[in-house]
Amino acid sequence: MDPEEKAIRFNKEKRQWTLVDFKTVEGMVEVLEFGTKKYAANNWKKGLKTTEISESLMRHLFAYLEGEDIDEESGLPHVDHIQCNAMFLAYTHKFKPEFDTRYKDSSKNT
């Protein structure tokens, strides 16, 4: 077998997971582990109101913007809570549209 030969792979237009910085996502996983102890594993996948997710995200964002790095309750960074809430919001938007509780002005396109 020629060591110069390379196996063929058809990966064009497939997700490039190596673009994700996994060390950055690790903190979000810590927040999820904290939530597992407080609520239950994957409790959030049952459905959360989008406005409640957004309010939580904003509380962590505002605390961060005011110079606070660590969430008092969890002891984990606010930026990791922000990532977690953003994931919850994206999941709910994509898979649980019945939990969309945003006010929608009927005169505007959605």
Secondary structure by P-SEA (a helix, b strand, c coil): ccccbbbbbcccccccccccccccaaaaaaaaaaaaaacccccccccccaaaaaaaaaaaaaaaaacccccccccccaaaaaaaaaaaaaaaaccccccccccccccccc
